[in-house]
Every structure is written in structure tokens, then in C-alpha cells.
Amino acid sequence: MIPWEEIDRAKIPGQESELILRRRDTEFSIRTGGTELMNSRVHRSEEALAGLALERAPKKRDLTILVGGLGMGYTLAETLKLSQPDTRILVAELIPTVISWNRDHIGHLAGMPLDDPRVRVEASDVATILKRQKNAWDIILLDVDNGPAGLTKRSNNRLYSDAGLKTAFKALTPNGVLGIWSAGDDPAFTRCLTRSGFKAKAVSVRAASSGKSSRHTIWIAVKP
């Protein structure tokens, strides 16, 4: 078996833990501690996040989309694939090194989505961007940490609290869509979305194209 090769490490702001980028032949993995956060062989649910949200998006020109969390770029790449030429996309990635990894090491996996002229990327906390302006975004996609129960940064959880969801609600345009990726289901979180004013549902999707892969959860929440 081909051994894993460590390519780089990145500090997680405010924490002692690190992200580790590894490669084995053509396969790439990002881990923290003993937990694999993402793998280049398993990205169907990240693509489903974009697809399900764009299905419910307002039918208009000049869509504005905020993507929280760059990861390996698969969510962004699918968003671009399904978007019109006049769509404007801002990617918020908390860890600057992850942006560098996408430019220098793993961007080819998703087709170099950061090179698309529709995309701007900002090394910033998506929670901060959400507070900047009301009615600013037609679609907000959150692929931050492992979903409502964060692994790498506890403050990520404030995105998914009642206060955080109300901030996202205010940041969306009327009929705007909030899409959230999670490693697992949480019926209580669906109720949190409803309390915050959304019409929400949870969708179970396979992590990979193989029928035997694990299931992840995508929440699609619409601002009436």
C-alpha cells in the first residue's frame, strides 16, 4: 500500500490543533488530530449542498452567493457549474493556508475554481461577513467544520445557534436560500431553523457516489 505523505500543516486560529494536508498517490486528505475532515475521493455531499440550494434559488439575474468554507473547493466548483455568467460569489475561508493549498496543491481536484472571474475569496470568518449587511445574499452556503456540532473550532457553533441563524436570515434577500452541510442529522437543528423564520428541511445524501458510502445531511432553509 502506498503510504501517506504529509504536505503541510496549518494552525487553526484560536486553537492548539492543526489542519494537516496529506497525499497518497492521487488522493488527498485534510485531517485534524485523528479525524479526517475531508478526502478528495468523497465529495458528493459537498456538491449536493450547492445543487440543492441552487434548485431553490430566486429566479433572477445577478445572483449573489456567499460560500462559507473553502475546503477542497468542491462546493465552490459545483456552485460555479450551476451558476450563470453574471453570478457573483464570495468565498469566506477562516484559515489563509487553506486558500494557499487550493492555489498550490489541491486546486486541480475541483478544476481550479478560485481562478474563475466570478469568484472573490476572503480570508475571514463567515460569521463576520454575515453581519456586514442585511438583504445582501441570494444564497448562503455553509460548509464550516462538521456542521452544527463543530470539531475544529468551538466558535463555529455560533453560526448555528439561534442568534447565528437569525443573522443569516437577515443577511438573505427575500426568498433567499441558506444551505448547510453536516456530517450527521439533528432534528433539533431543523426546529432551530424554523424558530429563526426559515422554511426548512433536512435532506440525507450519500457522501460518495458509491451506494455503500456513509450519509451526510444537507439543510435547505428558505427565507419566506
C-alpha positions as CSV (number, residue, x, y, z in Angstrom):
1,M,0.0,0.0,0.0
2,I,1.2,3.5,-0.9
3,P,2.0,5.4,2.4
4,W,0.6,8.8,3.1
5,E,2.8,11.8,2.6
6,E,2.4,14.9,4.7
7,I,2.4,18.1,2.6
8,D,1.8,20.9,5.0
9,R,0.2,21.9,8.3
10,A,-2.0,25.0,9.2
11,K,-2.7,26.5,12.6
12,I,-6.4,26.9,13.4
13,P,-7.0,30.4,14.8
14,G,-7.7,30.3,18.5
15,Q,-6.9,26.6,18.9
16,E,-3.8,24.4,19.6
17,S,-4.8,21.9,17.0
18,E,-3.7,22.0,13.4
19,L,-5.0,21.0,10.0
20,I,-2.8,18.5,8.2
21,L,-2.8,18.2,4.4
22,R,-1.7,14.7,3.2
23,R,-1.4,13.0,-0.1
24,R,-1.3,9.3,-1.2
25,D,-0.7,8.9,-4.9
26,T,-3.6,11.0,-6.4
27,E,-5.7,11.0,-3.2
28,F,-5.6,14.0,-0.8
29,S,-6.8,14.3,2.7
30,I,-7.3,17.1,5.3
31,R,-7.2,16.0,8.9
32,T,-7.2,17.4,12.4
33,G,-5.8,15.2,15.1
34,G,-7.1,11.7,14.5
35,T,-10.2,12.9,12.5
36,E,-10.4,13.2,8.7
37,L,-12.4,16.3,7.8
38,M,-12.4,15.8,4.0
39,N,-11.0,13.5,1.3
40,S,-10.7,14.0,-2.4
41,R,-12.4,10.7,-3.1
42,V,-15.5,11.6,-1.1
43,H,-17.2,14.8,-2.1
44,R,-20.7,14.1,-3.5
45,S,-22.5,15.6,-0.5
46,E,-20.5,18.9,-0.8
47,E,-21.6,19.1,-4.4
48,A,-25.2,18.3,-3.3
49,L,-25.1,21.3,-1.0
50,A,-24.6,23.6,-3.9
51,G,-27.1,21.7,-6.2
52,L,-29.9,21.6,-3.7
53,A,-29.6,25.3,-2.8
54,L,-29.4,26.5,-6.3
55,E,-32.6,24.5,-7.2
56,R,-34.5,26.7,-4.7
57,A,-32.7,29.9,-5.5
58,P,-34.6,33.0,-6.7
59,K,-35.0,33.0,-10.5
60,K,-33.3,36.3,-11.3
61,R,-30.2,37.8,-12.8
62,D,-27.0,38.7,-10.9
63,L,-27.3,36.2,-8.1
64,T,-25.1,36.9,-5.1
65,I,-23.7,33.8,-3.3
66,L,-21.7,33.6,-0.1
67,V,-19.8,30.3,0.4
68,G,-18.6,29.8,4.0
69,G,-15.7,27.4,4.0
70,L,-13.5,26.6,1.0
71,G,-12.3,23.1,1.9
72,M,-11.1,21.3,-1.2
73,G,-13.2,23.5,-3.5
74,Y,-15.9,21.0,-4.5
75,T,-18.8,23.1,-3.2
76,L,-17.5,26.2,-4.9
77,A,-16.9,24.2,-8.2
78,E,-20.4,22.9,-8.2
79,T,-21.8,26.3,-7.5
80,L,-19.9,27.7,-10.5
81,K,-21.1,24.8,-12.7
82,L,-24.7,25.6,-11.9
83,S,-24.5,29.4,-12.0
84,Q,-24.9,32.0,-14.7
85,P,-22.1,34.2,-16.0
86,D,-23.4,37.2,-14.1
87,T,-23.4,35.4,-10.7
88,R,-21.1,36.9,-8.1
89,I,-19.6,34.6,-5.5
90,L,-17.7,35.4,-2.3
91,V,-15.8,32.6,-0.5
92,A,-15.0,33.2,3.1
93,E,-12.3,30.9,4.5
94,L,-11.1,31.4,8.0
95,I,-7.7,29.7,7.6
96,P,-5.4,31.5,5.0
97,T,-3.3,28.4,4.5
98,V,-6.3,26.5,3.1
99,I,-6.6,29.2,0.4
100,S,-2.9,28.7,-0.4
101,W,-3.4,24.9,-0.5
102,N,-6.2,25.3,-3.1
103,R,-4.0,27.5,-5.2
104,D,-0.8,25.5,-4.9
105,H,-1.6,21.8,-4.1
106,I,-5.3,20.7,-4.5
107,G,-7.0,23.2,-6.8
108,H,-6.8,20.8,-9.7
109,L,-9.1,18.4,-7.9
110,A,-12.1,20.6,-8.4
111,G,-11.0,22.3,-11.6
112,M,-9.2,25.4,-10.1
113,P,-12.5,27.1,-9.1
114,L,-10.6,30.1,-7.5
115,D,-9.4,31.1,-11.0
116,D,-13.0,31.8,-12.1
117,P,-13.6,35.5,-12.6
118,R,-16.9,35.2,-10.8
119,V,-15.2,34.4,-7.6
120,R,-13.6,36.5,-4.8
121,V,-12.0,34.9,-1.8
122,E,-11.5,36.5,1.6
123,A,-9.5,35.1,4.5
124,S,-12.2,35.9,7.0
125,D,-14.7,34.4,9.4
126,V,-18.0,33.9,7.5
127,A,-19.9,34.9,10.7
128,T,-18.3,38.3,10.4
129,I,-19.3,38.7,6.8
130,L,-22.9,37.8,7.6
131,K,-23.2,40.7,10.0
132,R,-22.0,43.3,7.5
133,Q,-25.2,43.9,5.6
134,K,-28.8,42.9,5.6
135,N,-30.5,41.5,2.4
136,A,-27.1,41.1,0.8
137,W,-27.1,37.4,-0.4
138,D,-29.5,35.3,-2.5
139,I,-27.8,32.1,-1.4
140,I,-25.6,31.4,1.6
141,L,-23.8,28.0,1.7
142,L,-22.2,27.0,5.0
143,D,-19.7,24.1,4.8
144,V,-17.9,25.1,8.0
145,D,-16.3,22.5,10.2
146,N,-18.6,19.4,10.6
147,G,-21.8,21.3,10.7
148,P,-23.9,22.3,13.7
149,A,-21.6,20.2,16.0
150,G,-18.2,21.7,15.2
151,L,-15.0,19.8,15.6
152,T,-12.2,22.2,14.8
153,K,-13.3,25.5,16.3
154,R,-16.0,25.8,19.0
155,S,-16.8,29.3,18.0
156,N,-18.1,27.9,14.7
157,N,-21.1,26.8,16.7
158,R,-22.3,30.4,17.0
159,L,-23.1,30.2,13.3
160,Y,-25.7,27.5,14.1
161,S,-27.1,29.0,17.3
162,D,-30.5,30.8,17.3
163,A,-28.6,34.1,17.2
164,G,-26.4,33.0,14.3
165,L,-29.3,31.7,12.3
166,K,-31.2,34.9,12.8
167,T,-28.1,36.8,11.5
168,A,-28.1,34.6,8.4
169,F,-31.8,35.1,7.9
170,K,-31.3,38.9,8.0
171,A,-28.4,38.7,5.5
172,L,-30.5,36.9,2.9
173,T,-32.7,38.6,0.3
174,P,-36.4,37.7,0.3
175,N,-36.8,34.1,-1.0
176,G,-33.1,33.6,-0.4
177,V,-31.7,30.2,0.5
178,L,-29.5,29.0,3.3
179,G,-27.8,25.7,2.7
180,I,-25.9,23.9,5.5
181,W,-23.7,20.8,5.2
182,S,-23.4,18.5,8.2
183,A,-21.7,15.1,8.9
184,G,-24.9,13.9,10.6
185,D,-28.6,14.6,11.1
186,D,-30.0,16.6,14.0
187,P,-33.8,17.0,14.2
188,A,-33.4,19.7,16.9
189,F,-31.5,21.8,14.5
190,T,-34.3,21.7,11.9
191,R,-36.5,23.2,14.7
192,C,-33.9,25.9,15.3
193,L,-34.1,26.9,11.7
194,T,-37.9,27.1,11.9
195,R,-37.7,29.2,15.0
196,S,-35.4,31.6,13.2
197,G,-38.0,32.2,10.5
198,F,-37.0,29.7,7.8
199,K,-39.0,27.1,5.9
200,A,-36.5,24.3,6.4
201,K,-36.0,20.7,5.6
202,A,-33.2,18.2,6.0
203,V,-32.0,16.0,3.1
204,S,-29.9,12.9,3.5
205,V,-27.3,12.4,0.8
206,R,-24.6,9.9,0.2
207,A,-21.0,11.0,1.0
208,A,-19.8,9.4,-2.3
209,S,-21.3,8.0,-5.5
210,S,-21.0,4.5,-4.1
211,G,-24.2,3.3,-2.6
212,K,-22.3,1.9,0.3
213,S,-20.9,5.2,1.5
214,S,-22.0,6.9,4.7
215,R,-24.7,9.5,4.7
216,H,-24.4,13.3,5.3
217,T,-27.2,15.8,5.9
218,I,-27.9,19.0,3.9
219,W,-30.3,21.5,5.4
220,I,-32.1,23.7,2.9
221,A,-33.8,26.7,4.5
222,V,-35.7,29.3,2.6
223,K,-36.4,32.9,3.8
224,P,-40.1,33.5,3.0
